[in-house]
Amino acid sequence: MRSKLMQTLLLIAVALFSGLLMTRLFDKFHLPDVTAYLVTGVLIGPCILGRLGVPCLGFNTFEQVDSLSMISDVALGFIAFAIGHEFRLSALKQTGKQATVIGIIQACFATLCVDAALIALHFIMPDLLPMPVAVTLGAIAAATAPAATLMVVRQYKAKGPVTDVLLPVVALDDAVGLVIFAISFGIAQSLKNGDTDIAALILEPLMEVFLSLAFGGLVGLVLTWLERFFHSHRNRNALIVGSVILTVAVSQLKIPAGPFTFGFSSLLVCMMLGTIFCNFCPLSEDLMLQADRWSGPAVTLFFVLSGAALKFEVFGDPAVLLVGVVYIVARSLGKYLGAGLSSSMVHSPEPVRKYLGITLLPQAGVALGMCATAYRVLGGTEGTLVRNIVLFSVLVYELVGPSLTKWALTKAGDIRKMPDEVASRREKELQEAAKPVPAAFRK
């Protein structure tokens, strides 16, 4: 037992140190830290270093990666909690209408583009791509990964018109994606067999959205009330951490109700928790900053573990490659055109119309959750095909998406170059730190 615990702790240490050291290398090429963490995970994962079978050099099996999924769940909870801060009412008065219109239209547009492309491919090659798979992938296309986007924004301290709209849109995207998935996946199931319980397929995801927002709002109100009884940052920080972990834990529950089974989305629950807290607690700005500092190592582990979980075996199937490329191109086009069209409708500034769509490309957590549902319900060849195509697209999007987000925010002017005098001073400080210690101080 102690040997297994030691091995787990060593793997966590290896993942942390490897990810942090890789950021120094990637910094030379001006690449985001998120990309460094993901590449680190791939390198120390079962597909590369793990194949050597050396204990604690990397993850030898995907079971080892899955054994640390609790860390990933908690880290994603903190990321969602931080995104909830973007729904502060004072900020939404300026960007709320833009974010709502853009969030809904770009998600629907991505689904329509993927549906059109894959249904056309189905008629051309019916044996390669069944119709239920095409419709299911269209539903999954709506989702966007908030974690990578938030990390890029924070690393480069992005600030401007695109960032102001981006974070609320990404947060709203998950709720819209779940609703679209509920409808489209119900259609996919009815295409596969006529005896499908369409009511359950549509009602369960819709209730998931409602229950998640209600539960997150309730915990947010309780957290705001309890905060008044604690006066030190340490105790208040512990209160926030406990609240996030509580919501993540309860979000794993499944509630049976007759023929239905209702659950929660930990992302939506934690986003709602952060939204209520930031709007009702006067000290929320400072307290949420403290929580972000505490959760930093967990977020680093989240991305390293995400990279380690990526499976390269999907590259060996030509059918997956073909459908995957069509899916990626159609979804990217849908996100870009949908964001551009909707931002024009609400008269957003030109940088938002030109660059917002590029920042919405990353895809991971919610899409993988939808993929797992499709794999379980569709089953057989169709379920496996959906899973492999989504895994292939996540691999591409997660490795390329953060860099594209950084490029788009830089072109939009939201990421500004460090002033020459600040860069010069920082360079001098690094040079001073690298100088050898004088002999007089070595004794």
N, C-alpha and C positions, 0 to 999 in steps of 0.2 A: 504493500500500500504506500509506504513512504517512498519507495523507489519510483512508483508511478507519479506521486506528487512531485518529487524532485525533477523528474523528466519533464513534467508539464511546466513547472516554474522555469526550467532552463530553456524550454522552447519559447516561452513568453519573453525571456531576456534576450534570446537570440533574435527574435522577431523585432523587438524594440531597437536594439543596437544596430542591427543590419539596416533597418529602415532609416534610422537617423543618419548613419554614415553614408547611405546612398544619396541622401539629400545634398550632401556636400559635393558629390560628384555631379549630380544633375544640375546643381546651381551654376556650375561652370558653363553649362549649355543653356542656361536661362529657362529651364523647364520647371514646372510646378512641383512642389513637394508631394502632392497626391500621386503624380505619375511615378515618382521615385519609390513611394511606398508600394504601389501596385506591382512595379517591376521587381522590387525586392521580394514580394510575396511569391511571384512566379519563379524567381531564381531559387528560393529556399523551399519551394513547394514540392509535392510528390513527383511532379513532371521533370524536374531537373536535379537539384542537389539531393532531394529525397530519394531518388533512384539509387544513389550510392549505398544506402542502407546504414550510414554512419549515424549512431544515436546522437540526437541533439545538434547535428550539423544543419539539419533542416527537418521539415515534416516528411516522414517516410511514407505515410498513408493519408488518404483523405479523411479517414476516421479521426486521426489526430487533429486535423484542422477543424472538423465538426465538433470535437470535444471542447473547443474554446469558443463555440458559438455564443455562449452566454455573454462573453466580453463584447462581441460584435453587436448583440441585441442592445446591451446597455449603452454602448457608444452611439449607436444609431438613435437611441432615445434622447441622448444629450444633443445630438445634431438637430433632431426635430424640435427639441425644446428651444434651442437657440434660434431656429427659423421662425418659431412662433413670435419672437420679438419683432419680426418684420410686419406683424399685423397690429402694431401700435396705432391707435385711432388717430393720433396727431399726424402720423405719416400717411395713413390711408385716406385722409381728407384730400391729399394731393394726388396719390397714385392708385387709390382704391378702385375707381372706375376703370382705369387703364388695365390694372392687373386682372380684374374680373373678366373683362371682355377678351383680353389677350389669352388668359389662361384657358378659357372655355373653347375659344375658336381654334387656337393652335393645336390643342389636343384632338379635337374633332377632325381637323384638317389632316393631321398625321394619320389618324385611323382611316380616313377616306382614301388617302394616297396609297397606303399599304394595301388596303382592301382592293383597290382598283388594279394595282400592279400584280398582286398575287392571284387574284381571280382570273386575270388575263393569262397568267402563267399556267393556271390550272386548266384552262381551255386548250392551251397549246400542248401541255404535257400532263394530262389527267392522272397518269399512273405515278408521276413524280410527286405531285402536290394535291392531296384530296381537298375538297371544298371546305370541310370543317376546320382543317388546319389553316387554310388561307384566312378565314374569317376570324379565327382565334388569334392569329398573329396580328391582324389589324387592330384587335382590341388591346393587345399588349403594347402596341406601338405608342399609345397615348401617354404612357408613364414616363416620367423624367426622374433621374436620380438627384436628390437634393444635396447629398453629402459632398460629392466632389465639387459641385458648384460653390457651396458655402466655403469649403476649404480654400479654393482659389481666391475668392473674394477677400477672405480674412488674411491670407498670406501676403497679398499684395496691397491690402488696405484699399481696395477698389471703392470708389465713391463717385457718383454721377448719375445722370438720367437713366442709363441702362441698368445699373445696379439697383437703383431705387425701384424699378419695375420687376427686375429679374427675380429677386428673392420671394416676393409675394406670389409671383406667377408659378415658381417652382413648388411652393408650398400648396397652392391651390390645385396644382396639376395632379397630385395624388388622389384627391377627392374626386376630381373629374374623371381621372383614369379608372377608378373603381366603378363608377357609374357606367361608363362606356363598356367596361369589361363585363359588367352584369348583363347588359343588353346584348352585346355581340356574342358572348359565350353562350347565352341562352339560344340564340339563333343557330350557332354552330352545333349545339347539341341536338336541336330539332332537325337539323339537316342529316345528322348521323343516324338517329333513330326517332321514330314518331312518338314513343312512349315516355319521352323525357319530361320530368316535372319542371316545366318552364317557370312556374310560379316560384319554386325554390331557388332556381338559378338566378332569377332576377331579384327576388325579395331579399335573399341572404346578403349579397354585397351591398344593397341599399341600406339594410339595417346595420350592416357593419359600419358604414359611414355615420349614420345617426347615433348609434351606441358609442362609437369612438369619440365623437364630438361632445356628447352628453357627459360621458365619464371623465374626459379630459377637463371639461369645464368645471365639473364638480370638484375634482382634486385641486384645480387651480384656485377655486374659491376657498377651499379648506387651507391650502398652503398660504394664501394671502392673509387669512384670519390668524393662523398659527404664528406667522412671522412677527406679529406685534408683541409676542411674549418673549422674544429673544433679542438681545441687544448687541451681541458680538458678531463679527463677520464669520467667525469660525462656526458658531452654533447655527447661524442662518444658512451658511453654506451646507452644513450637514443636513439641515431641513430640506433644502432644495434637492440635494443628492438623493436623500431618502425618498422624496416624492417622485422623482424621475424613475428610480429603480422600482418603486411600488407600481407605477403605471405600466412599466415594461412587463413586470411580472404578471399583473392582472390581465394584461392584453393577450397572454398566452391561453387564457381560458376559452373554452367552447361551451356555449349554453344551448342544450337541447330544448326545443319547444315544439312538441308534436312531431310533424314530419320535417321540421326545419331545424337547422343548427346555426346559431348565431355566434359571431366572434367579434374581435376587435382588431383594428389596425394600430399597432404600436406607434407608427409614424404619426397618424392623425391624432391619437390620444395625446402624445407628447407635444405636438404642435399646438393643440388646443390648450394644454396646460400652460405652455409658455405664453400664449396669447392672452389668456385671462390674467396670468400673474403680472405681465408687463403693463397691462392696462389698469389694474386695480391696486398694485403695490407701489407706493411712492418711491421706494428705494430699489426698484427692480433693475434699473440700469446698471448700478454698481454690483448688485448681487448676482445678476446673470453673467457679468464679466468674471466674477470670482469663480462661478461654477464652470465657465469655459476653461479657466486655467487648470482647475482640478481634473477636468475630463480630457485634457490634451493627450496624455499617454494612451488612454483607452481609444481615442479617435485614431491615433497612429496605428495601434494594433488592429483596429477595424479594417483599415485599408490594406495592411500587410496580409491579414487573413483573407481578405477578399481576393487579393492576387494569388494567394496560395490555393484557393478553392477553384480557380479557373482550370478547366480540363482541356488539354490540347488535343485530345482524341477526336474532337469534332472536326478537326482539319483533315481527317482521313476519309471522310465521306463526301464524295463529289456532289451528291444531292444536297447535302447541308450547305456546302460552299455556295452552290448556285442560288438556292433559295435565300440563303443568308445574305449574299451580296445584294440581291434584289430588295430584300427587306430593309437593309441598311440604307441603300440609296433612296428608296421610296419614303422611308420614315424621315430621313434627313431633309429631303425635299419638302415633305409635308410640314415639318417643324419650321423650317426657314420661311416657306411661303405663307404658312398660316400665321406666324408671328408678324411677318411684314404686312400682310393684308389687314389683320386685326388692329395693329398699331396705327396703321393709316386711318382706319375707321374712327379711332378715338383721338386722332390728331396728335400722336406722340411726336417728340422731337426726332429729327432725322437720324441721329445715332441709334435710337431705339429701333426704328424701322429697318435699318441696315444690318445691325449686329446682334439684336436680341435672339433671333432664331438660332444662331450658331451656338449660343451659350446654353441652349436647351437640349443639346444632343446627348449628353451622358445618360446612361440608363443602367440600373442595377437592381437595388433592393425590392421595390414594389413590383417591377417586371418579373423578377425571379419568383416572387410570391404568387403572382398570377400564373406563371409558367408551371409551378408546382401543382396548383389547382388543376390546370389543364392536363398535366401529365397523369394525375390521379384519376380524373373523371373520364377523359377520352380513352386512356389506356392503350395498350398494343402499339402498333407501328405509328399510329397518328400521334399519340401522346409522346412517344420517344422523339418523333420528328420535331414537334413543337419545342420540347426541352432542348434538343441539340441546337436548333436554330437560334433560340434565345440565348443560350450559353455562348455561341459563336459571336452574336452581335454584342453581348455584354463585354466579352473579351476585347473586341475592337473599340467599342465606345469608351470603355473605362481607361484604356491605354492612350487613346487619341483625344478623347473629349476634354480633359483638363487643359491640355495645351491649346486646343482650339478656343476654349473659354477664355484663357489668358490672352490669346491673340486678339479675340473680338473685343474684350474689355479695354485692351491697350489701344486698339484702333479707334474705339469710341471715345477715348480720352478719360475713361474711368480709372485706369491704372496709369499713374504718372511716373515718369522717370525720376529717380532720386537726384536731387540737386547736386551739382558738381562739388560744392563745398562740403556737403554732408558725406558724399562718397569719398572725397579726399580725406576727410577726418576719420572716417571708418577704416580706410585703408591704412592710415598711420597707426591707428590703435591696434590693428591686426599685426602690423610689422613690429610694433613695440612688444606685443605679447609673445611674438616668435623669437625675440632676441634671447641669447643664452643668459642664464643667471650669473651675475658677477661672482667671482671667487669668494669675496668677503661674506657673501650671504649663503654660501653653501655649507658653512660650518654649523 
